Amino acid sequence: MREFICTVRIMRYLLFEPFHGAAGDMVTGALLSLGADRETVAEAMRSVVSDPSFSIVDRAGIQAIRVETHATKSSRTLDEVIARVRSARAPEPAIEMAIRVFRRISDAEESVHGIHVHFHEVGADDAIADVIGACTAMDILKPDGVAVTPVAAGGGTITGAHGTMPVPAPATMAILKGSGLAWFPGTQADGELCTPTGAALLAEFATMNPDRLGPVNITGIGYGAGNRDPPGVPNVLRVVLLEKNCELTSDRVDVLETNVDDVSGEIIGNAISVLMKAGARDASAISCIMKKGRGGYLVRVICREEDSVRLAGVMASELGTLGVRCTPSVHRFIARRTIERVRFDIRGATIEVPVKCGWIGERCYTLKAEFDETRTHAEKLGIPVRELVRQIEQRAWEILPEHAAGDTNGPGKSTERKP
């Protein structure tokens, strides 16, 4: 009898509900209201503006946190904005996140106005401080996923550096277009509800569709206040902390196998490489004794059902085999995996190597340094690669207990963190 032991882990998600739009100060206020450490966020913002303030205000009967930067207006180039962000006293992941936010805004501006030299409203210290504050708060909370409901964009017109524009502002529209976020227009009386900064932050944070959340428990609610207080409608951004018990994920794969006894080890190794590049989830060769006592190999490929016929053809072409067996729909359990970037000093140099980690609940139970990058560093440093692997993995074991696990990998995505 086979027994599967499945460890349960509590997954934490954030759900942003911009039913009355979003701006940088509203995003920061909502995350502070939800529980992000206020002093850490304030310190990050103070490195950009001298005296940010947080207060609790009433918006149509809802208590929300109002964030004010008290900054003066200014315009900057993208390079100047990025330099200012990099100088902030904020966690490295928050800084990198903030830079991606401003690159989104820059790309949107250029798609509308062509090559532009200066940011105007979004290059001011208050916008930079809002983005740094929001990204720092998000880094503190470290959710397993973020979903965003449809964004209220507003209506009417606004006047800015480029003159009078329709709402949503052209840059906001361009950001929403490239984000996959749903939105809906408002009325002339609404004015601008979603700013380019608010749209870029939500686009950067979003990792999943709200429909994927499924049954969840609400464990926290936060409200960030906008600067206006219109009658009859709460000018707030709501963010909800959700939890759900998640077991090890599972899926189904096909297993392809063939026996060969007339090909060399070099051909086997090349076939495995070709199969992996062609989309196999895993490929291996097991030494075995075949008929008449001949030595051979059992070549095994794990793949998605939709890839099995194609990969069987690759096996036949590369190995010259006349038949490939297929065991369809094999059920497998999958541990949550992240890529953690480990950085440390060695022989006068600072190196950073990705380490693949497997998690059961909040515990990392296995890890492995990425070999190709480790080998490249070992060659430059003039030390045996096995010694560098040992040091990297030892360093990873030292720092991982200090951090919760990162985001669950999706297709083509990994979680990276610098200690």
C-alpha positions as CSV (number, residue, x, y, z in Angstrom):
1,M,0.0,0.0,0.0
2,R,1.3,3.4,-0.9
3,E,0.9,6.3,1.5
4,F,1.3,9.9,0.5
5,I,2.1,12.4,3.3
6,C,0.9,15.8,2.3
7,T,1.9,18.8,4.4
8,V,-0.5,21.7,4.7
9,R,0.8,25.3,4.4
10,I,-1.2,28.5,4.9
11,M,-0.9,30.7,1.8
12,R,-1.4,34.4,2.1
13,Y,-2.8,36.6,-0.7
14,L,-3.5,40.3,-1.1
15,L,-6.6,41.4,-3.0
16,F,-6.7,45.1,-4.1
17,E,-10.2,46.5,-4.7
18,P,-9.8,49.8,-6.5
19,F,-13.5,50.5,-6.7
20,H,-12.8,54.2,-6.5
21,G,-9.5,54.2,-8.3
22,A,-5.9,54.1,-7.0
23,A,-3.0,56.5,-6.6
24,G,0.5,56.0,-5.1
25,D,-0.5,57.5,-1.7
26,M,-3.6,55.4,-1.6
27,V,-1.7,52.2,-2.2
28,T,0.9,53.0,0.5
29,G,-1.9,54.0,2.9
30,A,-3.8,50.8,2.3
31,L,-0.8,48.6,2.9
32,L,0.1,50.5,6.1
33,S,-3.5,50.1,7.3
34,L,-3.2,46.3,6.6
35,G,-0.2,46.0,8.9
36,A,3.0,46.9,7.0
37,D,5.6,48.3,9.5
38,R,5.0,52.0,9.6
39,E,8.5,53.0,10.8
40,T,10.3,51.0,8.1
41,V,8.0,52.5,5.4
42,A,8.5,56.0,6.9
43,E,12.3,55.6,6.9
44,A,12.3,54.6,3.2
45,M,10.1,57.6,2.3
46,R,12.1,60.0,4.5
47,S,15.2,59.2,2.4
48,V,13.3,60.8,-0.5
49,V,11.2,63.5,1.2
50,S,12.0,65.2,4.5
51,D,8.8,64.7,6.4
52,P,6.1,62.3,5.2
53,S,3.1,62.0,7.5
54,F,0.5,59.4,8.1
55,S,-2.9,60.1,9.6
56,I,-6.3,58.5,10.0
57,V,-9.0,60.3,8.2
58,D,-12.7,59.7,7.5
59,R,-13.9,59.1,4.0
60,A,-17.7,58.7,3.8
61,G,-17.7,56.9,7.2
62,I,-14.7,54.7,6.5
63,Q,-11.5,55.2,8.6
64,A,-8.5,55.1,6.3
65,I,-4.8,56.0,6.4
66,R,-3.9,59.2,4.5
67,V,-0.3,59.5,3.3
68,E,1.2,63.0,2.7
69,T,4.7,63.6,1.5
70,H,4.7,67.4,1.7
71,A,7.1,67.4,-1.3
72,T,7.6,70.2,-3.9
73,K,7.0,69.7,-7.6
74,S,9.8,68.9,-9.9
75,S,10.5,67.1,-13.2
76,R,13.3,64.6,-13.9
77,T,14.6,62.2,-16.5
78,L,14.1,58.5,-16.1
79,D,17.8,58.1,-15.3
80,E,17.5,60.8,-12.6
81,V,14.4,59.1,-11.1
82,I,16.2,55.7,-11.0
83,A,19.3,57.3,-9.4
84,R,17.0,58.8,-6.7
85,V,15.3,55.5,-6.2
86,R,18.6,53.7,-5.8
87,S,19.7,56.2,-3.2
88,A,16.7,55.5,-1.0
89,R,17.1,53.7,2.3
90,A,14.8,50.8,1.4
91,P,15.2,47.0,1.1
92,E,16.9,46.0,-2.2
93,P,13.8,44.1,-3.5
94,A,11.7,47.2,-2.9
95,I,14.2,49.4,-4.8
96,E,14.2,47.0,-7.8
97,M,10.4,46.8,-7.6
98,A,10.2,50.6,-7.6
99,I,12.5,50.9,-10.6
100,R,10.3,48.5,-12.6
101,V,7.3,50.7,-11.7
102,F,8.9,53.8,-13.1
103,R,10.0,51.9,-16.2
104,R,6.4,50.9,-16.8
105,I,5.4,54.6,-16.5
106,S,8.3,55.6,-18.9
107,D,7.3,53.0,-21.5
108,A,3.7,54.2,-21.3
109,E,4.7,57.8,-21.7
110,E,6.8,57.0,-24.7
111,S,4.0,55.0,-26.3
112,V,1.8,58.0,-26.1
113,H,4.1,61.0,-26.5
114,G,7.1,59.5,-28.3
115,I,10.6,59.7,-27.0
116,H,10.4,62.1,-24.0
117,V,13.1,63.6,-21.9
118,H,11.5,64.4,-18.6
119,F,8.9,62.9,-16.3
120,H,6.6,65.7,-15.0
121,E,4.1,64.8,-12.3
122,V,5.4,61.3,-11.8
123,G,9.0,62.5,-11.6
124,A,8.3,64.7,-8.5
125,D,9.6,63.7,-5.1
126,D,6.1,63.0,-3.9
127,A,5.5,60.3,-6.6
128,I,9.0,58.8,-5.9
129,A,8.3,58.7,-2.2
130,D,4.9,57.1,-2.8
131,V,6.3,54.4,-5.0
132,I,9.2,53.7,-2.6
133,G,6.7,53.6,0.3
134,A,4.3,51.2,-1.5
135,C,7.1,48.9,-2.7
136,T,8.7,48.8,0.8
137,A,5.3,47.9,2.4
138,M,4.8,45.2,-0.2
139,D,8.2,43.8,0.5
140,I,7.4,43.7,4.2
141,L,4.2,41.8,3.8
142,K,5.6,39.4,1.2
143,P,2.3,37.8,0.1
144,D,2.2,34.5,-1.9
145,G,0.2,36.2,-4.5
146,V,-1.6,39.5,-5.4
147,A,-4.9,39.9,-7.2
148,V,-6.6,43.1,-8.4
149,T,-10.3,43.6,-9.1
150,P,-11.4,45.9,-11.9
151,V,-10.0,49.4,-11.6
152,A,-12.3,52.4,-11.5
153,A,-10.5,54.9,-13.9
154,G,-12.8,57.9,-13.6
155,G,-14.0,60.3,-16.3
156,G,-14.0,63.8,-17.6
157,T,-10.7,65.6,-18.2
158,I,-7.6,66.6,-16.4
159,T,-5.0,69.3,-17.0
160,G,-1.3,68.6,-16.7
161,A,2.1,69.2,-18.3
162,H,0.8,68.0,-21.6
163,G,-2.3,70.1,-21.5
164,T,-5.9,69.1,-21.0
165,M,-6.4,65.3,-21.4
166,P,-9.3,62.9,-21.2
167,V,-9.6,60.6,-18.3
168,P,-8.1,58.0,-18.0
169,A,-4.9,59.9,-18.8
170,P,-3.2,58.5,-21.9
171,A,-0.3,57.2,-19.8
172,T,-2.7,55.5,-17.4
173,M,-4.6,53.9,-20.3
174,A,-1.3,52.6,-21.8
175,I,-0.3,51.1,-18.5
176,L,-3.6,49.4,-18.0
177,K,-3.5,48.1,-21.6
178,G,-0.2,46.4,-21.1
179,S,-1.0,45.1,-17.6
180,G,-3.9,42.7,-18.1
181,L,-5.8,44.5,-15.4
182,A,-9.5,45.0,-16.0
183,W,-10.9,48.6,-15.7
184,F,-14.1,50.5,-16.1
185,P,-14.8,54.2,-17.0
186,G,-16.6,56.7,-14.8
187,T,-18.6,59.9,-15.3
188,Q,-17.7,63.5,-15.9
189,A,-18.2,64.2,-12.2
190,D,-15.7,61.6,-11.1
191,G,-12.6,63.2,-12.5
192,E,-9.4,61.2,-12.4
193,L,-9.7,58.2,-10.1
194,C,-6.7,56.2,-11.2
195,T,-3.4,57.9,-11.7
196,P,-0.4,56.6,-13.8
197,T,1.4,55.9,-10.6
198,G,-1.5,54.0,-9.1
199,A,-2.0,52.0,-12.3
200,A,1.8,51.1,-12.5
201,L,1.9,50.0,-8.9
202,L,-1.1,47.7,-9.2
203,A,0.2,46.3,-12.5
204,E,3.6,45.6,-10.9
205,F,2.1,43.9,-7.8
206,A,-0.5,41.8,-9.6
207,T,0.5,38.1,-10.0
208,M,-2.8,36.4,-10.4
209,N,-6.4,36.7,-11.6
210,P,-9.0,37.2,-8.7
211,D,-10.9,34.2,-10.1
212,R,-8.0,31.9,-9.1
213,L,-8.3,32.7,-5.4
214,G,-11.1,30.2,-4.7
215,P,-12.5,29.8,-1.2
216,V,-10.4,31.9,1.3
217,N,-10.6,33.4,4.8
218,I,-10.3,37.1,5.4
219,T,-7.7,37.9,8.0
220,G,-7.1,41.6,7.5
221,I,-8.5,44.7,5.8
222,G,-6.8,47.9,5.0
223,Y,-8.0,51.2,3.6
224,G,-5.8,53.9,2.0
225,A,-7.4,57.4,1.6
226,G,-7.3,59.7,-1.4
227,N,-6.9,63.4,-1.0
228,R,-10.4,64.3,-2.0
229,D,-13.5,63.6,0.2
230,P,-16.5,63.6,-2.1
231,P,-20.0,63.2,-0.5
232,G,-21.7,59.9,-0.6
233,V,-18.8,57.7,-1.8
234,P,-15.7,56.6,0.1
235,N,-12.6,57.8,-1.7
236,V,-10.5,54.9,-0.5
237,L,-8.5,51.9,-1.9
238,R,-9.3,48.7,-0.1
239,V,-6.8,45.8,0.2
240,V,-7.8,42.5,1.8
241,L,-5.4,39.9,3.4
242,L,-6.7,36.4,2.5
243,E,-5.5,33.0,3.8
244,K,-6.2,29.5,2.6
245,N,-4.8,26.1,3.5
246,C,-2.8,24.7,0.6
247,E,-1.5,21.2,0.3
248,L,1.3,20.2,-2.1
249,T,0.1,21.0,-5.6
250,S,-0.3,18.2,-8.1
251,D,-0.7,17.6,-11.8
252,R,-0.6,14.8,-14.3
253,V,2.2,13.9,-16.7
254,D,3.1,11.3,-19.3
255,V,6.1,9.1,-18.8
256,L,7.9,8.0,-22.0
257,E,10.5,5.2,-22.0
258,T,12.6,3.3,-24.4
259,N,15.5,0.7,-24.1
260,V,18.6,1.2,-26.2
261,D,21.8,-0.9,-26.4
262,D,23.5,0.3,-29.5
263,V,24.2,4.0,-28.8
264,S,27.2,5.6,-27.0
265,G,27.1,7.6,-23.8
266,E,27.8,10.8,-25.8
267,I,24.6,10.2,-27.9
268,I,22.6,9.5,-24.8
269,G,23.8,12.7,-23.2
270,N,23.1,14.8,-26.3
271,A,19.6,13.2,-26.6
272,I,18.8,14.3,-23.0
273,S,19.9,17.8,-23.7
274,V,17.8,18.0,-26.9
275,L,14.8,16.6,-25.1
276,M,15.0,19.1,-22.3
277,K,15.3,22.0,-24.9
278,A,12.3,20.5,-26.7
279,G,10.1,20.9,-23.6
280,A,10.6,17.7,-21.5
281,R,10.0,18.3,-17.8
282,D,12.8,15.8,-17.0
283,A,14.9,13.3,-18.8
284,S,17.2,10.6,-17.5
285,A,19.1,7.5,-18.6
286,I,19.4,4.4,-16.3
287,S,22.1,1.8,-17.0
288,C,20.7,-1.7,-17.4
289,I,21.4,-5.2,-18.6
290,M,19.5,-6.1,-21.7
291,K,19.0,-9.3,-23.7
292,K,22.0,-11.6,-24.3
293,G,23.7,-9.8,-21.5
294,R,24.3,-6.6,-23.4
295,G,24.7,-3.4,-21.5
296,G,22.2,-0.7,-22.4
297,Y,20.2,2.2,-21.1
298,L,16.6,2.8,-20.1
299,V,15.9,6.4,-21.3
300,R,13.0,8.0,-19.5
301,V,11.2,11.3,-20.2
302,I,8.6,13.1,-18.1
303,C,6.4,15.5,-20.1
304,R,3.1,17.1,-20.4
305,E,0.3,15.1,-22.1
306,E,0.2,17.5,-25.0
307,D,3.9,17.1,-25.7
308,S,4.2,13.3,-25.5
309,V,3.7,12.5,-29.2
310,R,6.2,15.1,-30.3
311,L,8.8,14.2,-27.7
312,A,8.4,10.5,-28.6
313,G,9.4,11.5,-32.1
314,V,12.4,13.3,-30.8
315,M,13.5,10.2,-28.8
316,A,13.1,8.1,-32.0
317,S,15.2,10.5,-34.1
318,E,18.0,11.1,-31.5
319,L,18.3,7.5,-30.3
320,G,17.3,5.5,-33.3
321,T,14.8,3.5,-31.3
322,L,12.0,1.6,-33.0
323,G,9.5,2.0,-30.2
324,V,8.7,4.3,-27.3
325,R,6.4,3.2,-24.4
326,C,4.0,5.8,-22.9
327,T,2.5,5.6,-19.4
328,P,-0.2,8.3,-19.6
329,S,-1.6,10.5,-16.9
330,V,0.8,9.7,-14.1
331,H,-0.3,11.6,-10.9
332,R,2.6,13.5,-9.2
333,F,2.9,15.8,-6.2
334,I,4.9,18.9,-6.6
335,A,6.7,20.8,-3.8
336,R,6.7,24.6,-3.9
337,R,9.9,25.9,-5.4
338,T,11.5,29.2,-5.4
339,I,14.8,30.7,-6.7
340,E,16.6,32.6,-3.9
341,R,19.6,34.7,-4.9
342,V,22.5,34.3,-2.4
343,R,25.1,36.9,-2.3
344,F,28.4,36.9,-0.3
345,D,32.0,37.9,-0.5
346,I,34.8,35.6,-1.4
347,R,38.4,36.3,-2.3
348,G,37.8,40.0,-2.5
349,A,34.9,39.7,-4.9
350,T,31.1,39.8,-4.3
351,I,29.2,37.2,-6.1
352,E,25.5,36.4,-6.4
353,V,24.2,32.9,-7.4
354,P,20.7,31.6,-7.7
355,V,19.8,28.7,-5.5
356,K,16.8,26.5,-6.1
357,C,14.8,25.8,-2.9
358,G,12.1,23.3,-2.2
359,W,9.6,24.1,0.6
360,I,7.3,22.2,2.8
361,G,5.2,24.7,4.6
362,E,7.5,27.5,5.8
363,R,10.5,25.1,5.9
364,C,13.1,24.8,3.2
365,Y,13.8,21.1,3.1
366,T,16.2,21.0,0.1
367,L,18.3,23.5,-1.9
368,K,20.8,23.4,-4.7
369,A,23.1,26.1,-6.2
370,E,22.5,26.7,-9.9
371,F,25.5,24.9,-11.5
372,D,26.2,26.9,-14.6
373,E,26.5,30.3,-12.9
374,T,28.5,28.7,-10.0
375,R,30.9,27.2,-12.5
376,T,31.4,30.6,-14.2
377,H,32.2,32.2,-10.9
378,A,34.5,29.4,-9.9
379,E,36.5,29.8,-13.2
380,K,36.9,33.5,-12.6
381,L,38.0,33.0,-9.0
382,G,40.3,30.1,-9.7
383,I,38.7,27.7,-7.2
384,P,37.2,24.2,-7.6
385,V,33.5,24.4,-8.5
386,R,32.6,21.8,-5.9
387,E,34.2,24.0,-3.2
388,L,32.2,27.0,-4.4
389,V,29.0,25.0,-4.5
390,R,29.6,23.9,-0.9
391,Q,30.1,27.5,0.3
392,I,27.1,28.9,-1.6
393,E,24.8,26.2,-0.2
394,Q,26.2,26.6,3.3
395,R,25.5,30.3,3.1
396,A,22.0,29.6,1.8
397,W,21.2,27.4,4.8
398,E,22.4,30.1,7.1
399,I,20.1,32.9,5.7
400,L,17.0,31.0,4.7
401,P,15.6,30.5,8.3
402,E,15.6,34.3,8.5
403,H,13.1,34.7,5.7
404,A,9.7,33.3,4.8
405,A,9.4,31.5,1.5
406,G,9.1,33.6,-1.6
407,D,6.3,33.5,-4.2
408,T,5.3,30.3,-5.7
409,N,6.8,29.9,-9.2
410,G,4.5,30.3,-12.1
411,P,5.3,29.5,-15.7
412,G,8.6,31.3,-16.5
413,K,8.7,33.1,-13.1
414,S,10.9,32.8,-10.1
415,T,11.2,34.5,-6.8
416,E,14.5,36.2,-6.2
417,R,15.7,37.7,-3.0
418,K,19.0,39.3,-1.9
419,P,19.9,38.8,1.7
